[in-house]
Amino acid sequence: MIKIVFFDMDGVLYDSMPIHVQAYADTLSKWGLKAEPEDFYRMEGRTGSSTIDIVINRNWGRGATEEEKTTIYAQKAQRFVELNTTSNLMPGALDVLEKVKQLGLKRMVVTGSGQPTLFNNLDTHFPGFFKHDLMVTAYDVKYGKPHPEPYLMGLKKANVKPEEAIVIENAPLGIESAVAAGIYTIAVNTGPLPEEVLLKAGAHIIFPSMKALAEADVWEELLLR
């Protein structure tokens, strides 16, 4: 029986990826670094450190220094705060959370984000749904998505087996991470990437939005699979 649902954050709980993309673009341009918007959707789920390392490698042919990773990510995080002037809750996210709560399942956030406002935002926008000790963030992991480490850590923190969990993800690297950890993974295609990208990453089932997932008559089947 399913005991817990793991939620990715950006692109699942928040419609925040366009803001992350803009924040990266604005910050990297000041460093003379170039990247396409689609690059960030394909790298979504990685830690900021890993993303910056990849961008610098592609532009300058070397890995990023620790100072560069720390400085660029801090600037990007500040730019995100400046751009993020509204709550940008993902339509349907609260409905899914309510359904999961009504079913008596635990909820846990597993995110590659390291935004300093993360905990406050979740407490403000989703009060009573998440506990701070049942979260995995960029600060908790060494490798990050697509490595299975984040979801393996989530399983350990929640004290559950892979077959007792479900993951809700929107990003290909997040899906790869969850599937590698042995967890049944629901994809919600809330970004610009084709469905085929999410299915190729290993998603077991796909929905076009969080609203569609909330309205789908699949929860009983999922809980008893």
PAZAPA-4460 file (N, C-alpha, C; in steps of 0.05 Angstrom, whole numbers, plus 32768, in hexadecimal, padded with zeros to 4 digits):
% residues 225
    n_x    n_y    n_z   ca_x   ca_y   ca_z    c_x    c_y    c_z   seq   type   mol
   8011   7FE8   8000   8000   8000   8000   8011   8019   8000     1      M     A
   8008   802D   7FF2   8017   8047   7FF0   8014   8056   800B     2      I     A
   802A   8061   8014   802B   806F   802D   8032   808D   802A     3      K     A
   803F   8094   8014   8049   80AF   8011   804A   80B7   7FF4     4      I     A
   8046   80D1   7FEF   8049   80DD   7FD4   805F   80F2   7FD5     5      V     A
   8073   80EE   7FC5   8089   8102   7FC2   8082   8116   7FAD     6      F     A
   8084   812F   7FB3   807F   8145   7FA0   8098   8154   7F99     7      F     A
   809E   8156   7F7F   80B1   816A   7F76   80A5   8185   7F7C     8      D     A
   80B4   819A   7F7C   80AA   81B4   7F82   80A5   81C6   7F6A     9      M     A
   80BA   81CF   7F5D   80B7   81E1   7F46   80AC   81D1   7F2E    10      D     A
   8095   81DB   7F23   8088   81CE   7F0D   8073   81BA   7F16    11      G     A
   8072   81B5   7F30   805D   81A3   7F3B   804C   81B2   7F4F    12      V     A
   8058   81BD   7F64   8049   81CD   7F78   8048   81EA   7F6F    13      L     A
   805C   81F4   7F62   805E   820F   7F59   8062   8211   7F3B    14      Y     A
   8054   8223   7F2E   8059   8229   7F11   8070   823D   7F0F    15      D     A
   8087   8234   7F19   809D   8247   7F1D   80B4   8243   7F09    16      S     A
   80B3   822F   7EF8   80CA   822A   7EE6   80CF   8241   7ED3    17      M     A
   80BB   824F   7EC8   80C2   8266   7EB7   80D2   827B   7EC6    18      P     A
   80CC   827E   7EE0   80DB   8292   7EEF   80F7   8289   7EF4    19      I     A
   80FB   826F   7EFA   8116   8264   7EFE   8126   8268   7EE4    20      H     A
   811A   8262   7ECE   8127   8265   7EB4   8130   8282   7EAF    21      V     A
   811E   8295   7EB5   8125   82B1   7EB1   813B   82BA   7EC4    22      Q     A
   8139   82B0   7EDD   814E   82B7   7EF1   8169   82AD   7EE9    23      A     A
   816A   8294   7EDE   8183   828A   7ED4   818D   829A   7EBD    24      Y     A
   817B   82A0   7EAA   8183   82AF   7E92   818F   82CA   7E99    25      A     A
   8181   82D8   7EAB   818A   82F3   7EB3   81A5   82F2   7EC1    26      D     A
   81A9   82DE   7ED2   81C1   82DC   7EE2   81D9   82D3   7ED0    27      T     A
   81D4   82BF   7EC0   81EA   82B4   7EB0   81F4   82C8   7E9A    28      L     A
   81E1   82D8   7E90   81E9   82EB   7E7C   81FD   82FF   7E87    29      S     A
   81FB   8305   7EA1   820E   8318   7EAD   822A   830C   7EAF    30      K     A
   822B   82F1   7EAE   8245   82E3   7EAF   824F   82DC   7E93    31      W     A
   8240   82E4   7E7E   8248   82DE   7E63   8243   82C1   7E5C    32      G     A
   8230   82B4   7E6A   8229   8298   7E65   820F   8296   7E56    33      L     A
   820E   8284   7E43   81F6   8280   7E33   81E9   8265   7E37    34      K     A
   81CE   8264   7E37   81BF   824B   7E39   81A3   8250   7E2E    35      A     A
   8198   823C   7E22   817D   823E   7E17   8168   8238   7E2D    36      E     A
   8150   8244   7E2B   813C   823F   7E3F   8136   8221   7E43    37      P     A
   8135   8212   7E2C   812F   81F6   7E2E   8144   81E7   7E3E    38      E     A
   815C   81F1   7E3E   8172   81E4   7E4E   816A   81E1   7E6B    39      D     A
   815D   81F6   7E76   8157   81F5   7E92   813F   81E3   7E98    40      F     A
   812D   81E0   7E85   8117   81CD   7E89   8122   81B0   7E88    41      Y     A
   8136   81AC   7E77   8142   8191   7E76   8154   818B   7E8E    42      R     A
   815F   81A0   7E99   8170   819D   7EB1   8161   81A0   7ECB    43      M     A
   8147   81A6   7EC9   8137   81AA   7EE1   8139   8193   7EF4    44      E     A
   813C   8199   7F0D   813F   8184   7F21   815B   8182   7F2B    45      G     A
   816F   818A   7F1B   818A   818A   7F24   818D   819F   7F3A    46      R     A
   81A2   819C   7F4A   81A8   81B1   7F5D   81B3   81C9   7F4D    47      T     A
   81B1   81E1   7F59   81BB   81F9   7F4C   81D9   81F6   7F45    48      G     A
   81E8   81EA   7F58   8204   81E6   7F54   820A   81D6   7F3B    49      S     A
   81FB   81C0   7F38   81FE   81AF   7F21   81F7   81BD   7F07    50      S     A
   81E1   81CC   7F07   81D8   81DB   7EEF   81ED   81EF   7EE6    51      T     A
   81F8   81FE   7EF9   820C   8212   7EF3   8225   8205   7EE9    52      I     A
   822D   81EF   7EF4   8245   81E1   7EEB   8242   81D8   7ECD    53      D     A
   822A   81CE   7EC6   8225   81C6   7EAB   8226   81DE   7E98    54      I     A
   8219   81F4   7E9F   8219   820C   7E8E   8235   8216   7E89    55      V     A
   8245   8218   7E9E   8260   8222   7E9C   8271   820F   7E8B    56      I     A
   826D   81F5   7E8E   827C   81E2   7E7E   8275   81E5   7E61    57      N     A
   825C   81E9   7E5A   8254   81EC   7E3E   825F   8206   7E32    58      R     A
   8261   821B   7E43   826A   8235   7E39   8288   8238   7E39    59      N     A
   8295   822F   7E4F   82B1   8235   7E53   82C3   821C   7E52    60      W     A
   82B6   8205   7E4E   82C6   81EC   7E4B   82D4   81E3   7E64    61      G     A
   82C9   81EA   7E7B   82D5   81E1   7E94   82BF   81E0   7EAA    62      R     A
   82C4   81D3   7EBF   82B1   81D2   7ED5   82B1   81ED   7EE4    63      G     A
   829B   81F2   7EF1   8299   820A   7F02   82A8   8207   7F1C    64      A     A
   82B4   821D   7F25   82C0   821C   7F3F   82AB   821E   7F55    65      T     A
   82B2   8216   7F6D   829E   8218   7F83   8295   8235   7F87    66      E     A
   82A8   8248   7F84   82A1   8264   7F88   828D   826D   7F72    67      E     A
   8292   8264   7F59   827F   826B   7F44   8264   8260   7F49    68      E     A
   8263   8246   7F51   8249   823A   7F56   823A   8248   7F6C    69      K     A
   8248   824E   7F82   823B   825B   7F99   8232   8277   7F92    70      T     A
   8243   8286   7F84   823C   82A2   7F7E   8226   82A4   7F69    71      T     A
   8228   8294   7F54   8213   8295   7F3F   81F8   828C   7F4A    72      I     A
   81F8   8276   7F5A   81DF   826D   7F64   81D2   8281   7F77    73      Y     A
   81E2   828E   7F88   81D8   82A3   7F9A   81CB   82BA   7F8A    74      A     A
   81D8   82C2   7F74   81CE   82D7   7F63   81B4   82CE   7F55    75      Q     A
   81B4   82B5   7F4C   819C   82AB   7F3F   8185   82A9   7F53    76      K     A
   818A   82A0   7F6C   8175   829E   7F80   816A   82BA   7F87    77      A     A
   817B   82CE   7F88   8172   82E9   7F8D   8161   82F3   7F76    78      Q     A
   8169   82ED   7F5E   815A   82F6   7F47   813E   82E8   7F46    79      R     A
   813E   82CF   7F4E   8124   82C0   7F4F   8111   82CE   7F63    80      F     A
   811B   82D6   7F7A   810B   82E3   7F8E   8100   82FD   7F83    81      V     A
   8110   830C   7F74   8108   8325   7F68   80F2   8321   7F53    82      E     A
   80F4   830C   7F44   80E0   8306   7F2F   80C7   82F9   7F39    83      L     A
   80C9   82EB   7F4F   80B3   82DB   7F59   80A1   82EC   7F6B    84      N     A
   8090   82FC   7F5E   8080   830F   7F6D   8064   8305   7F75    85      T     A
   805D   82ED   7F6B   8043   82E1   7F73   8049   82C4   7F7C    86      T     A
   8034   82B7   7F87   8038   829C   7F92   803C   8287   7F7C    87      S     A
   8030   828B   7F65   8033   8279   7F4E   802D   825B   7F55    88      N     A
   8019   8257   7F65   8011   823B   7F6B   8009   822D   7F52    89      L     A
   8012   8214   7F4F   800A   8205   7F37   7FEC   81FE   7F39    90      M     A
   7FDC   8205   7F25   7FC0   81FE   7F25   7FBC   81E0   7F29    91      P     A
   7FAC   81D9   7F3C   7FA7   81BD   7F42   7FB8   81B1   7F58    92      G     A
   7FCE   81BF   7F5F   7FE0   81B4   7F73   7FD2   81B0   7F8E    93      A     A
   7FC3   81C4   7F97   7FB5   81C2   7FB0   7FA0   81AC   7FB0    94      L     A
   7F93   81A8   7F99   7F7F   8193   7F96   7F8C   8177   7F99    95      D     A
   7FA4   8174   7F8D   7FB2   815A   7F8F   7FBB   8156   7FAC    96      V     A
   7FC5   816B   7FB9   7FCD   8168   7FD5   7FB6   8161   7FE7    97      L     A
   7F9F   816E   7FE3   7F87   8168   7FF3   7F7F   814B   7FEF    98      E     A
   7F80   8141   7FD7   7F78   8125   7FD1   7F8B   8112   7FDF    99      K     A
   7FA5   8118   7FDD   7FB9   8107   7FEA   7FB6   8107   8008   100      V     A
   7FB0   811F   8014   7FAC   8121   8031   7F93   8111   8039   101      K     A
   7F7E   8114   8029   7F65   8105   8030   7F69   80E7   802F   102      Q     A
   7F7B   80DE   801F   7F81   80C2   801D   7F92   80B8   8034   103      L     A
   7F9B   80CA   8045   7FAB   80C3   805C   7FC8   80BE   8056   104      G     A
   7FD2   80C9   8040   7FED   80C5   8037   7FFF   80DC   8041   105      L     A
   8018   80D5   8048   802C   80EA   804E   8033   80F9   8035   106      K     A
   803C   8111   8038   8046   8121   8022   8062   812A   8027   107      R     A
   8073   812B   8012   808F   8132   8016   8098   8141   7FFD   108      M     A
   80A7   8156   8000   80B3   8165   7FEA   80D0   815A   7FE5   109      V     A
   80D6   8154   7FCC   80F1   814C   7FC4   80F8   815E   7FAD   110      V     A
   8109   8172   7FB2   810F   8186   7F9E   812D   818B   7F9B   111      T     A
   8135   8193   7F83   8151   819B   7F7F   8155   81B8   7F86   112      G     A
   8141   81C6   7F8F   8143   81E2   7F95   8152   81E7   7FB0   113      S     A
   815F   81FE   7FB0   816C   8206   7FC9   8164   8223   7FCF   114      G     A
   814D   822C   7FC4   8144   8247   7FC9   8141   824C   7FE7   115      Q     A
   814C   8263   7FF1   814A   8269   800D   812E   826C   8018   116      P     A
   811B   8272   8006   80FF   8277   800E   80EF   825D   800D   117      T     A
   80FB   8246   8007   80ED   822D   8002   80DA   8226   8019   118      L     A
   80E4   8224   8031   80D4   821A   8048   80BD   822E   804E   119      F     A
   80C3   8248   804E   80AF   825C   8054   8099   825B   803F   120      N     A
   80A0   8258   8026   808C   8257   8011   8079   8240   8013   121      N     A
   8085   8228   8019   8074   8210   801C   8062   8213   8034   122      L     A
   806C   821E   804A   805B   8221   8062   8045   8235   805C   123      D     A
   804A   824A   804C   8036   825F   8046   8021   8255   8033   124      T     A
   802A   8248   801D   8018   8241   8008   800B   8226   800B   125      H     A
   8018   8214   801A   800D   81F9   801E   800D   81F2   803C   126      F     A
   8000   8203   804C   8001   81FE   8069   7FF6   81E3   8071   127      P     A
   8005   81D5   8082   7FFB   81BC   808D   8000   81A4   807B   128      G     A
   800B   81A8   8063   800F   8191   8051   802B   8185   8053   129      F     A
   803F   8195   805B   805B   818A   805B   8068   8190   8076   130      F     A
   8079   817D   807E   8089   8181   8096   80A6   8185   808D   131      K     A
   80B4   8197   809C   80D0   819D   8095   80E2   8185   8096   132      H     A
   80DD   8173   80A8   80EF   815B   80AA   80E8   8147   8095   133      D     A
   80D3   814B   8086   80CD   8139   806F   80D0   8149   8055   134      L     A
   80E8   8153   8051   80EE   8160   8038   810B   8159   8030   135      M     A
   8110   8159   8016   812B   8156   800B   8130   816D   7FF9   136      V     A
   8145   817D   7FFE   814B   8194   7FEE   8168   8192   7FE3   137      T     A
   8170   81A6   7FD4   818B   81A7   7FC9   81A0   81A5   7FDF   138      A     A
   8199   81AF   7FF7   81AD   81AF   800D   81B1   8193   801A   139      Y     A
   819F   8181   8014   81A0   8166   8020   81B0   8152   8010   140      D     A
   81B5   8158   7FF6   81BF   8143   7FE4   81DB   814A   7FDA   141      V     A
   81E9   8136   7FD2   8203   813A   7FC5   8201   813A   7FA7   142      K     A
   81F1   8128   7F9C   81EF   8125   7F7F   81D7   8132   7F73   143      Y     A
   81C0   8130   7F7F   81A8   813C   7F73   819D   812C   7F5C   144      G     A
   8186   8135   7F52   8179   8128   7F3B   818B   812D   7F22   145      K     A
   818D   811A   7F10   817E   8101   7F0C   8188   80E9   7F1C   146      P     A
   819C   80EC   7F2D   81A5   80D7   7F3F   818E   80D0   7F51   147      H     A
   818B   80B6   7F58   8175   80AE   7F6A   8178   80B8   7F87   148      P     A
   818F   80C4   7F8E   8194   80CC   7FA9   817D   80DC   7FB6   149      E     A
   8171   80F1   7FA9   815C   8100   7FB7   8144   80EF   7FBF   150      P     A
   813C   80DD   7FAE   8124   80CD   7FB5   812C   80B6   7FC7   151      Y     A
   8144   80AC   7FC5   814D   8098   7FD9   814E   80A4   7FF5   152      L     A
   8157   80BD   7FF6   8158   80CC   800F   813B   80D0   801A   153      M     A
   8129   80D7   8007   810D   80DA   800E   8101   80C1   801A   154      G     A
   8107   80AA   800E   80FD   8091   8018   8108   808C   8035   155      L     A
   8122   8092   8038   812E   808E   8052   8122   80A0   8067   156      K     A
   811E   80B9   8061   8113   80CC   8074   80F6   80C4   807B   157      K     A
   80E7   80BB   8068   80CB   80B3   806D   80C8   8097   8078   158      A     A
   80DE   8088   8077   80DF   806C   8081   80CB   805B   8072   159      N     A
   80CC   805D   8058   80BA   804C   8047   80CB   803F   8031   160      V     A
   80BF   802A   8025   80CC   801C   800F   80C3   8028   7FF5   161      K     A
   80D2   8024   7FDF   80CB   8030   7FC5   80AF   8029   7FBC   162      P     A
   80A6   8010   7FC2   808B   8008   7FB9   8075   8014   7FCA   163      E     A
   807C   8023   7FDF   8069   8030   7FF0   8066   804E   7FEA   164      E     A
   8073   8056   7FD4   8073   8073   7FCD   806A   8078   7FB1   165      A     A
   8062   8090   7FAC   805C   809A   7F91   806A   80B5   7F8E   166      I     A
   8075   80BB   7F77   8082   80D5   7F71   8071   80E4   7F5C   167      V     A
   806F   80FE   7F61   8063   8110   7F4D   8078   8123   7F43   168      I     A
   8080   8121   7F2A   8096   8131   7F1E   808D   813D   7F04   169      E     A
   809B   8152   7EFC   8095   815E   7EE2   80AE   815F   7ED0   170      N     A
   80C5   8159   7EDC   80DF   815D   7ECD   80EB   8142   7EC6   171      A     A
   80F7   8140   7EAE   8103   8126   7EA7   8118   811C   7EBA   172      P     A
   8129   812E   7EC4   813E   8125   7ED7   8133   811C   7EF1   173      L     A
   811D   8129   7EFA   8110   8121   7F12   8103   8106   7F0F   174      G     A
   80F7   8101   7EF8   80EB   80E7   7EF2   8100   80D2   7EF2   175      I     A
   8117   80D7   7EE5   812D   80C3   7EE5   8136   80BD   7F02   176      E     A
   8138   80D1   7F12   8140   80CD   7F2E   812D   80BB   7F3D   177      S     A
   8113   80C1   7F3B   80FE   80B2   7F49   80FD   8095   7F3F   178      A     A
   80FE   8091   7F25   80FD   8076   7F19   8115   8066   7F22   179      V     A
   812D   8073   7F22   8145   8065   7F2A   8144   805D   7F47   180      A     A
   8134   806B   7F57   8130   8064   7F74   811B   804F   7F77   181      A     A
   810F   8046   7F61   80FC   8030   7F62   80DF   8039   7F69   182      G     A
   80D9   8052   7F65   80BF   805D   7F6D   80AD   8062   7F55   183      I     A
   8093   805A   7F58   807F   805F   7F43   807D   807D   7F3F   184      Y     A
   807F   8087   7F26   8082   80A3   7F21   806C   80AE   7F0E   185      T     A
   805D   80C1   7F18   8049   80CF   7F09   8056   80E9   7EFD   186      I     A
   8054   80EC   7EE3   805E   8105   7ED6   8047   8118   7ED1   187      A     A
   804B   8131   7ED7   8038   8146   7ECF   8046   8159   7EBC   188      V     A
   803D   815B   7EA4   804B   816A   7E90   8044   8188   7E91   189      N     A
   804F   8196   7EA4   8048   81B2   7EA8   805B   81C5   7E9A   190      T     A
   806F   81BB   7E8C   8082   81CB   7E7E   8080   81C9   7E60   191      G     A
   8094   81D3   7E52   8093   81D3   7E34   809E   81BB   7E27   192      P     A
   80A9   81A7   7E36   80B5   8190   7E29   809F   817D   7E1F   193      L     A
   80A5   816E   7E09   8091   815B   7DFF   808D   8144   7E13   194      P     A
   8075   8138   7E12   806F   8121   7E24   8083   810B   7E21   195      E     A
   808D   8107   7E08   80A0   80F2   7E03   80B9   80F3   7E14   196      E     A
   80C1   810C   7E1A   80D9   810F   7E2B   80D4   8104   7E47   197      V     A
   80BD   8109   7E52   80B6   8100   7E6D   80B2   80E1   7E6D   198      L     A
   80A6   80D7   7E58   80A2   80BA   7E56   80BD   80AC   7E52   199      L     A
   80CE   80B7   7E42   80E9   80AC   7E3E   80F9   80AC   7E58   200      K     A
   80F4   80BF   7E69   8102   80C0   7E83   80F9   80AA   7E96   201      A     A
   80E2   809E   7E8F   80D9   8087   7E9F   80BE   808A   7EAE   202      G     A
   80B0   80A0   7EA9   8096   80A5   7EB6   8084   808D   7EB2   203      A     A
   8076   8085   7EC7   8064   806E   7EC5   8049   8077   7EBA   204      H     A
   8041   808F   7EBF   8028   809A   7EB5   802B   80B8   7EB3   205      I     A
   801D   80C5   7EA0   8021   80E2   7E9C   8006   80F0   7E9B   206      I     A
   8005   8108   7EA6   7FED   8119   7EA5   7FF5   8134   7E9B   207      F     A
   7FE3   8142   7E8D   7FEB   815C   7E81   7FED   8173   7E95   208      P     A
   7FE3   816E   7EAE   7FE4   8184   7EC1   7FDF   8178   7EDD   209      S     A
   7FE4   8188   7EF2   7FDD   8180   7F0D   7FBE   817F   7F10   210      M     A
   7FB1   8191   7F03   7F93   8191   7F04   7F88   8177   7EF8   211      K     A
   7F93   816E   7EE2   7F8A   8155   7ED6   7F90   813E   7EE9   212      A     A
   7FA6   813E   7EF7   7FAC   8129   7F0A   7F98   8129   7F21   213      L     A
   7F92   8141   7F2B   7F7F   8143   7F41   7F63   8139   7F3A   214      A     A
   7F5C   813C   7F21   7F41   8134   7F18   7F40   8117   7F0E   215      E     A
   7F57   810B   7F0A   7F58   80F0   7EFE   7F4E   80DB   7F12   216      A     A
   7F40   80C8   7F08   7F35   80B2   7F19   7F48   809B   7F1A   217      D     A
   7F60   80A0   7F24   7F75   808C   7F24   7F81   8086   7F40   218      V     A
   7F78   8096   7F53   7F86   8095   7F6D   7F82   807A   7F7B   219      W     A
   7F6A   806F   7F7A   7F65   8055   7F87   7F77   803F   7F7A   220      E     A
   7F79   8040   7F60   7F8A   802D   7F51   7FA7   8030   7F59   221      E     A
   7FB0   804A   7F5A   7FCC   804F   7F61   7FD2   8045   7F7E   222      L     A
   7FC0   8048   7F90   7FC5   8041   7FAC   7FC6   8022   7FAF   223      L     A
   7FB9   8014   7F9D   7FB7   7FF7   7FA0   7FC9   7FE8   7F8D   224      L     A
   7FD9   7FF6   7F7E   7FE9   7FE9   7F69   7FFE   7FD6   7F76   225      R     A
***
